[in-house]
């Protein structure tokens, strides 16, 4: 299972979103590539999916989120 990277939305400039990873790297993506409405300061998760494995990537992200939710309820 792929582990999503933790990141933060740095800026939103029109149709472009700048994202900063925990290690300080930044990159820009189109706002249309974001699920939900990106806003400066929001925490996001990033997962890279190899062409043809997009469904597996979505399933991996869903499993990761489910594990976090179940873990937080038992904490």
Chimera marker file (.cmm) of the C-alpha trace (Angstrom):
<marker_set name="trace">
<marker id="1" x="0.000" y="0.000" z="0.000" r="1" g="1" b="0" radius="0.5"/>
<marker id="2" x="1.375" y="3.414" z="-0.965" r="1" g="1" b="0" radius="0.5"/>
<marker id="3" x="1.850" y="5.861" z="1.887" r="1" g="1" b="0" radius="0.5"/>
<marker id="4" x="0.409" y="9.312" z="1.119" r="1" g="1" b="0" radius="0.5"/>
<marker id="5" x="2.759" y="12.238" z="1.642" r="1" g="1" b="0" radius="0.5"/>
<marker id="6" x="1.672" y="14.906" z="4.119" r="1" g="1" b="0" radius="0.5"/>
<marker id="7" x="1.682" y="18.401" z="2.661" r="1" g="1" b="0" radius="0.5"/>
<marker id="8" x="0.220" y="21.874" z="3.114" r="1" g="1" b="0" radius="0.5"/>
<marker id="9" x="-1.389" y="24.222" z="0.619" r="1" g="1" b="0" radius="0.5"/>
<marker id="10" x="0.929" y="27.233" z="0.518" r="1" g="1" b="0" radius="0.5"/>
<marker id="11" x="-0.925" y="29.481" z="-1.921" r="1" g="1" b="0" radius="0.5"/>
<marker id="12" x="-3.828" y="29.445" z="-4.320" r="1" g="1" b="0" radius="0.5"/>
<marker id="13" x="-3.318" y="31.707" z="-7.326" r="1" g="1" b="0" radius="0.5"/>
<marker id="14" x="-6.342" y="31.548" z="-9.593" r="1" g="1" b="0" radius="0.5"/>
<marker id="15" x="-6.222" y="28.147" z="-11.229" r="1" g="1" b="0" radius="0.5"/>
<marker id="16" x="-2.894" y="27.116" z="-9.669" r="1" g="1" b="0" radius="0.5"/>
<marker id="17" x="-2.156" y="25.649" z="-6.227" r="1" g="1" b="0" radius="0.5"/>
<marker id="18" x="1.298" y="25.609" z="-4.613" r="1" g="1" b="0" radius="0.5"/>
<marker id="19" x="1.810" y="22.656" z="-2.273" r="1" g="1" b="0" radius="0.5"/>
<marker id="20" x="4.647" y="22.243" z="0.233" r="1" g="1" b="0" radius="0.5"/>
<marker id="21" x="5.761" y="18.798" z="1.399" r="1" g="1" b="0" radius="0.5"/>
<marker id="22" x="7.002" y="18.134" z="4.938" r="1" g="1" b="0" radius="0.5"/>
<marker id="23" x="10.623" y="18.140" z="3.723" r="1" g="1" b="0" radius="0.5"/>
<marker id="24" x="10.249" y="21.666" z="2.307" r="1" g="1" b="0" radius="0.5"/>
<marker id="25" x="9.871" y="20.786" z="-1.371" r="1" g="1" b="0" radius="0.5"/>
<marker id="26" x="7.182" y="22.753" z="-3.176" r="1" g="1" b="0" radius="0.5"/>
<marker id="27" x="5.345" y="22.170" z="-6.425" r="1" g="1" b="0" radius="0.5"/>
<marker id="28" x="2.403" y="23.617" z="-8.323" r="1" g="1" b="0" radius="0.5"/>
<marker id="29" x="-0.629" y="21.784" z="-9.634" r="1" g="1" b="0" radius="0.5"/>
<marker id="30" x="-3.839" y="22.888" z="-11.331" r="1" g="1" b="0" radius="0.5"/>
<marker id="31" x="-6.629" y="23.597" z="-8.844" r="1" g="1" b="0" radius="0.5"/>
<marker id="32" x="-8.774" y="21.147" z="-10.829" r="1" g="1" b="0" radius="0.5"/>
<marker id="33" x="-6.424" y="18.346" z="-9.674" r="1" g="1" b="0" radius="0.5"/>
<marker id="34" x="-7.565" y="18.885" z="-6.066" r="1" g="1" b="0" radius="0.5"/>
<marker id="35" x="-10.522" y="17.149" z="-4.488" r="1" g="1" b="0" radius="0.5"/>
<marker id="36" x="-12.417" y="19.774" z="-2.535" r="1" g="1" b="0" radius="0.5"/>
<marker id="37" x="-11.573" y="23.472" z="-2.401" r="1" g="1" b="0" radius="0.5"/>
<marker id="38" x="-7.885" y="24.172" z="-1.745" r="1" g="1" b="0" radius="0.5"/>
<marker id="39" x="-7.187" y="27.023" z="0.685" r="1" g="1" b="0" radius="0.5"/>
<marker id="40" x="-3.911" y="28.374" z="2.010" r="1" g="1" b="0" radius="0.5"/>
<marker id="41" x="-2.825" y="26.545" z="5.175" r="1" g="1" b="0" radius="0.5"/>
<marker id="42" x="-4.947" y="23.438" z="4.639" r="1" g="1" b="0" radius="0.5"/>
<marker id="43" x="-3.279" y="20.074" z="5.144" r="1" g="1" b="0" radius="0.5"/>
<marker id="44" x="-3.462" y="17.771" z="2.133" r="1" g="1" b="0" radius="0.5"/>
<marker id="45" x="-2.282" y="14.300" z="1.179" r="1" g="1" b="0" radius="0.5"/>
<marker id="46" x="-0.372" y="13.512" z="-2.014" r="1" g="1" b="0" radius="0.5"/>
<marker id="47" x="-0.083" y="10.111" z="-3.651" r="1" g="1" b="0" radius="0.5"/>
<marker id="48" x="1.612" y="9.342" z="-6.951" r="1" g="1" b="0" radius="0.5"/>
<marker id="49" x="-0.090" y="6.780" z="-9.159" r="1" g="1" b="0" radius="0.5"/>
<marker id="50" x="1.666" y="5.194" z="-12.115" r="1" g="1" b="0" radius="0.5"/>
<marker id="51" x="-0.307" y="5.442" z="-15.351" r="1" g="1" b="0" radius="0.5"/>
<marker id="52" x="-2.784" y="2.568" z="-15.394" r="1" g="1" b="0" radius="0.5"/>
<marker id="53" x="-2.823" y="2.128" z="-11.605" r="1" g="1" b="0" radius="0.5"/>
<marker id="54" x="-5.052" y="5.080" z="-10.735" r="1" g="1" b="0" radius="0.5"/>
<marker id="55" x="-7.753" y="2.829" z="-9.229" r="1" g="1" b="0" radius="0.5"/>
<marker id="56" x="-5.171" y="1.111" z="-7.022" r="1" g="1" b="0" radius="0.5"/>
<marker id="57" x="-3.938" y="4.543" z="-5.930" r="1" g="1" b="0" radius="0.5"/>
<marker id="58" x="-7.452" y="5.620" z="-4.974" r="1" g="1" b="0" radius="0.5"/>
<marker id="59" x="-8.001" y="2.372" z="-3.080" r="1" g="1" b="0" radius="0.5"/>
<marker id="60" x="-4.709" y="2.841" z="-1.249" r="1" g="1" b="0" radius="0.5"/>
<marker id="61" x="-5.656" y="6.395" z="-0.247" r="1" g="1" b="0" radius="0.5"/>
<marker id="62" x="-9.088" y="5.236" z="0.930" r="1" g="1" b="0" radius="0.5"/>
<marker id="63" x="-7.505" y="2.456" z="3.020" r="1" g="1" b="0" radius="0.5"/>
<marker id="64" x="-5.036" y="4.917" z="4.570" r="1" g="1" b="0" radius="0.5"/>
<marker id="65" x="-7.831" y="7.348" z="5.503" r="1" g="1" b="0" radius="0.5"/>
<marker id="66" x="-9.971" y="4.536" z="6.914" r="1" g="1" b="0" radius="0.5"/>
<marker id="67" x="-7.057" y="3.326" z="9.048" r="1" g="1" b="0" radius="0.5"/>
<marker id="68" x="-6.543" y="6.861" z="10.381" r="1" g="1" b="0" radius="0.5"/>
<marker id="69" x="-10.233" y="7.235" z="11.232" r="1" g="1" b="0" radius="0.5"/>
<marker id="70" x="-10.427" y="3.880" z="12.967" r="1" g="1" b="0" radius="0.5"/>
<marker id="71" x="-7.182" y="4.542" z="14.828" r="1" g="1" b="0" radius="0.5"/>
<marker id="72" x="-8.321" y="7.955" z="16.027" r="1" g="1" b="0" radius="0.5"/>
<marker id="73" x="-11.580" y="6.521" z="17.417" r="1" g="1" b="0" radius="0.5"/>
<marker id="74" x="-9.659" y="3.972" z="19.482" r="1" g="1" b="0" radius="0.5"/>
<marker id="75" x="-7.056" y="6.408" z="20.778" r="1" g="1" b="0" radius="0.5"/>
<link id1="1" id2="2" r="1" g="1" b="0" radius="0.2"/>
<link id1="2" id2="3" r="1" g="1" b="0" radius="0.2"/>
<link id1="3" id2="4" r="1" g="1" b="0" radius="0.2"/>
<link id1="4" id2="5" r="1" g="1" b="0" radius="0.2"/>
<link id1="5" id2="6" r="1" g="1" b="0" radius="0.2"/>
<link id1="6" id2="7" r="1" g="1" b="0" radius="0.2"/>
<link id1="7" id2="8" r="1" g="1" b="0" radius="0.2"/>
<link id1="8" id2="9" r="1" g="1" b="0" radius="0.2"/>
<link id1="9" id2="10" r="1" g="1" b="0" radius="0.2"/>
<link id1="10" id2="11" r="1" g="1" b="0" radius="0.2"/>
<link id1="11" id2="12" r="1" g="1" b="0" radius="0.2"/>
<link id1="12" id2="13" r="1" g="1" b="0" radius="0.2"/>
<link id1="13" id2="14" r="1" g="1" b="0" radius="0.2"/>
<link id1="14" id2="15" r="1" g="1" b="0" radius="0.2"/>
<link id1="15" id2="16" r="1" g="1" b="0" radius="0.2"/>
<link id1="16" id2="17" r="1" g="1" b="0" radius="0.2"/>
<link id1="17" id2="18" r="1" g="1" b="0" radius="0.2"/>
<link id1="18" id2="19" r="1" g="1" b="0" radius="0.2"/>
<link id1="19" id2="20" r="1" g="1" b="0" radius="0.2"/>
<link id1="20" id2="21" r="1" g="1" b="0" radius="0.2"/>
<link id1="21" id2="22" r="1" g="1" b="0" radius="0.2"/>
<link id1="22" id2="23" r="1" g="1" b="0" radius="0.2"/>
<link id1="23" id2="24" r="1" g="1" b="0" radius="0.2"/>
<link id1="24" id2="25" r="1" g="1" b="0" radius="0.2"/>
<link id1="25" id2="26" r="1" g="1" b="0" radius="0.2"/>
<link id1="26" id2="27" r="1" g="1" b="0" radius="0.2"/>
<link id1="27" id2="28" r="1" g="1" b="0" radius="0.2"/>
<link id1="28" id2="29" r="1" g="1" b="0" radius="0.2"/>
<link id1="29" id2="30" r="1" g="1" b="0" radius="0.2"/>
<link id1="30" id2="31" r="1" g="1" b="0" radius="0.2"/>
<link id1="31" id2="32" r="1" g="1" b="0" radius="0.2"/>
<link id1="32" id2="33" r="1" g="1" b="0" radius="0.2"/>
<link id1="33" id2="34" r="1" g="1" b="0" radius="0.2"/>
<link id1="34" id2="35" r="1" g="1" b="0" radius="0.2"/>
<link id1="35" id2="36" r="1" g="1" b="0" radius="0.2"/>
<link id1="36" id2="37" r="1" g="1" b="0" radius="0.2"/>
<link id1="37" id2="38" r="1" g="1" b="0" radius="0.2"/>
<link id1="38" id2="39" r="1" g="1" b="0" radius="0.2"/>
<link id1="39" id2="40" r="1" g="1" b="0" radius="0.2"/>
<link id1="40" id2="41" r="1" g="1" b="0" radius="0.2"/>
<link id1="41" id2="42" r="1" g="1" b="0" radius="0.2"/>
<link id1="42" id2="43" r="1" g="1" b="0" radius="0.2"/>
<link id1="43" id2="44" r="1" g="1" b="0" radius="0.2"/>
<link id1="44" id2="45" r="1" g="1" b="0" radius="0.2"/>
<link id1="45" id2="46" r="1" g="1" b="0" radius="0.2"/>
<link id1="46" id2="47" r="1" g="1" b="0" radius="0.2"/>
<link id1="47" id2="48" r="1" g="1" b="0" radius="0.2"/>
<link id1="48" id2="49" r="1" g="1" b="0" radius="0.2"/>
<link id1="49" id2="50" r="1" g="1" b="0" radius="0.2"/>
<link id1="50" id2="51" r="1" g="1" b="0" radius="0.2"/>
<link id1="51" id2="52" r="1" g="1" b="0" radius="0.2"/>
<link id1="52" id2="53" r="1" g="1" b="0" radius="0.2"/>
<link id1="53" id2="54" r="1" g="1" b="0" radius="0.2"/>
<link id1="54" id2="55" r="1" g="1" b="0" radius="0.2"/>
<link id1="55" id2="56" r="1" g="1" b="0" radius="0.2"/>
<link id1="56" id2="57" r="1" g="1" b="0" radius="0.2"/>
<link id1="57" id2="58" r="1" g="1" b="0" radius="0.2"/>
<link id1="58" id2="59" r="1" g="1" b="0" radius="0.2"/>
<link id1="59" id2="60" r="1" g="1" b="0" radius="0.2"/>
<link id1="60" id2="61" r="1" g="1" b="0" radius="0.2"/>
<link id1="61" id2="62" r="1" g="1" b="0" radius="0.2"/>
<link id1="62" id2="63" r="1" g="1" b="0" radius="0.2"/>
<link id1="63" id2="64" r="1" g="1" b="0" radius="0.2"/>
<link id1="64" id2="65" r="1" g="1" b="0" radius="0.2"/>
<link id1="65" id2="66" r="1" g="1" b="0" radius="0.2"/>
<link id1="66" id2="67" r="1" g="1" b="0" radius="0.2"/>
<link id1="67" id2="68" r="1" g="1" b="0" radius="0.2"/>
<link id1="68" id2="69" r="1" g="1" b="0" radius="0.2"/>
<link id1="69" id2="70" r="1" g="1" b="0" radius="0.2"/>
<link id1="70" id2="71" r="1" g="1" b="0" radius="0.2"/>
<link id1="71" id2="72" r="1" g="1" b="0" radius="0.2"/>
<link id1="72" id2="73" r="1" g="1" b="0" radius="0.2"/>
<link id1="73" id2="74" r="1" g="1" b="0" radius="0.2"/>
<link id1="74" id2="75" r="1" g="1" b="0" radius="0.2"/>
</marker_set>
